[in-house]
Amino acid sequence: MLKTDRLRALADALGRQNVMRLRDAAALLGVSEMTVRRDVAASPGQFTYLGGYIVSATDVPNTAGYSLEQEKDHFAQAKAEASAFAAKLIADNETLFIDCGTTLTTLARLIPAERHVTVVCYSLNVAEILRRKPNVRMILLGGVYVPSSDSFAGEESIEMLRRMGINKAFISAGGVDPARGVTCWNFHEVALKQAAMASAVERHLVVDTSKFGAVKAVRFSQVDDFDSIITEKGQELRRRN
């Protein structure tokens, strides 16, 4: 395959799935990982290679990093109000996915004590809250620990999510933009979020309104992929294709 054909194929693949591991790109193109690295390095205006992942260069508009400690007090009241609306959707005997981030720690706290639910999570701050709830069965996904988001990432976790049946997935985000999609700071979150959304009957985006119009490091979905967007103003139902 010629270089121009490889670049076109890589661009098409990223257009479909937003982010791709280096080894998956090499397998798709039928070349070595080193060849993919050279192709990406030679096309800085089109692609960016970061930590084993390849994304479109236009999907990395921000260079500042994310810190859980810095984020936890930002718009705290709005995050709490959004989580309160989300908590009203939780019913007995459901399996839930609760994403990482400061907004959804509040959702974990607001699960009614009398609710008997199974909750899948991959962040320590959410797990610490859930373990104190006697009627919650918690499934903590493991892998490599990522301090900035107090969460884990691993291939086994992604495969486990793909095999699960999830009633409701509550997803966090760093940015929500109609044109650029729903974005987050951390590359390791992308596959986990996407796997949980694919396995869920209902997908709910839980954010405060300060996230609207913002674009963070990497896109993991489009706005219309969600059944609803929940903010401090309430729940906005959306039509799924």
N, C-alpha and C positions, 0 to 999 in steps of 0.2 A: 504494500500500500504506500503510495507516495505521501510525502509530508503534507501537501495541500489536502489530500483526501483524509489523512489522519486528523488534521485540525478541524475539518468539516464534520467528521464523525464525532469527534470529542465535543464540539459545540452543540451538535444535535442531541447528544446524550445529556449534557448539562442542561439543555433547555427542557428536557423531560424530568430530570430528577434533581436539579439544582446543585448537587454536590456529589463528588465521586472520589473513592479511594484510589490512590496511585496504582495499586495492584489490579484493581478492577478495570481501570482505564487501559493498562497494558494488555490485559486479557481481551478486552473488547477490540483493541486495535491490532492484536497479534504481534506485538513488539515487546522489547524489554522495558523494564521500569526506567532504566537509564535513558532510553530513547524518548519516553514520554517526558521525563524531566527536561531533556534538551529541547523538545518541541515547546513545552510550556515556557521555559526560560527565554526562548527565541520569540515568543509572542506575548510580551508583557501587557500589551493593550487589550488582549483578548482573554487571557487566562492568568490565574494566580495559583501557585502551589504553596500550601501552608500545612505543615505538620502531617503529611501523608494524605491530605485531601486536595482536590482540585476544584476550583470554582471559577465562574466567569469573573473577569476583572471588574465588571460593572456591578457585581454583587458585593464588593468590598469597599464601600464608600467611607467607612469610618476606621480609624486606626487606634483609637483609644480602647483600652481594655475594660472588662467588666469585673467588678469586685462586689461580692455579696455584702460585705461590711459597709461599703459606700452606698449601696442601693437600699438597704433595709429601712432607712428612715425617709426615703424620698416618697412623697405623696402617700404616706402611711395611712391616713384616714381614707383616702380614695380607694386604696388597695383593700382595706378592711371592708368597706361598703360593697365593693365588687364581689368579694368573697362571700359576703352575707347573702347576696342574691344567688350566687352559685350553690351555696349550701342548701338552699330551699329545693334544689332539684334532686337531692340525694334521697333515695328510698331504701327500705329494708331489703336485705338479701341481694344487693347489687355488687358487682365487681367494678371498682373505680380505678382509674389511673390518675394520679396527681403528679404533675410535672414539678420540676425544680424551680427555684426562684423565690423572691421575698413575698410576692403576692399570694402564692398558694400555700405558704406556711400558715397563713391566716385561715385559709379554707380548711386545712387539716384540723386546726383548733376548733373550728365551728361545726364539725361533724357532730350531730346530736349524740349525747351519751347513750341514748336508748337505741340508736341505729345499729343493726347487725349487718356489717358490710365487710367486704374484702377490698383492701386498698393496695395497689401496686405503685411503688415509688422507687426513685433511684437517688434521692438526696438524703443526707444525714439529718438535716434540720427538719425535714418533714417526718422522717422515721422517728426522731426523738419525741415528736408530739404524738404520733400514732401509737407508739408503744405504751403510752399511759392510758389508752382508751380500752377498757376491758372487752367491749363488744366488737372491736375492730380486729380482723385477721389481716396482718400486714405481710406483704411480700416485698422484700427489699432487694432490688436488683444490684448485682455486684459488678466487679471489674476493677479498672484502674481508678484510683481516687484523684479527683480534680479539685484542688483546694479553693480556687477562685469562686466556684459555684457550690462547693461542699457536696459534690455529687460524684457518681461513678459512671464509667463508660466501659463497655465490653461487648464483644461479638455474641457471647452466650446470652447476654441480656436481651439483645435485639432479637435473637432467634426465639427466646422464650416469649417475648411479647407477640411475635408473629403467630405463635401457637395458641395464644390465650383468647378467651372470649371476654371482652370488656363492655360493660353496659354504657358507661359514660367516661370519656376522657376529658379531663380538665387541663388545658394547655396554657402555658405562659408564653410571653413574647416580649422582646425589647422594642419592637417597632411594628406598626401596622399601617400599611400604605396601599391604597387601591391599585396603584400601578406596579409598585415594586414588591408587593406581597407582604407576608408575615415573616419577620426576621428575628434572629437572636444573636447573642454575642459569641457563643461557644460552638465550635465545629462539632465537638463530641455529642452535643445535644440533638443534632439534626436527625440522625438515624433513629434514635430513641423516640423522639417526638413523632416521626413519620410512621414508625412501626406501631406505636400506640394508637395513632389515629386510624391506621388501616385496620386494626383489630376491633375498633370501637363501633358500637351501634350508634352512639351519639358523640359528637365532638364539640366541645365548648371552649372558646377562647376567652380567657379571663384576664383582663388588663384594665388599668386605669386609663382615662382619656388622654393623659400626657403622652401615651405611646402612639397616638394617632399622628400620622405624618412623619414619624421617625423611621429611619432605615438603619439597621445595625449590620453586623459583619456578614451574616449569611442567611439567605432565604431558605425556609423549610416548608412553606406552603403558600397557597393563595388565600385571600380572604374568603372566597366562596367555598373553600373546602370545609368550612365549619357550619354546624347546624345553628349556632348562635354565637354572638359576641356579647359578653357580660362585662359591664363596667359599673362604676359607682352610680350611673344613671339608670341602671336596670339591664334587662335582657333584651337584645335585639335579635329576633328570629331571622334566619336567612334561608333561602331556598337552595337546596343541594341539587346539583345536576344528576 
